[in-house]
Amino acid sequence: MELNEDRLEKLVKKAAEDGTNNALMRLGFDTENHLDAQKDMAFLRQQRQASEQVAVVVRRSLIGLFISGAVTVMVIGAQHALNK
């Protein structure tokens, strides 16, 4: 059997498809229902983005608390120094 270019291309595509499906099945994806897998990936993306937004809000809040605490300490220190 001779491998011409078309036959070789079909073999390579089939091997790539089989390998991809095998890897996805091992990871728990349903390779027969692509729509559900896409919905799952979209959900995971939304969860990741929400988590990142929460982290940004928490970080800004902590920085704001630190700055307001430092300013409060300076104001109380200045008031104490002026009252002596």
Long-range contacts (C-beta under 8 A, 24 or more apart in sequence): none
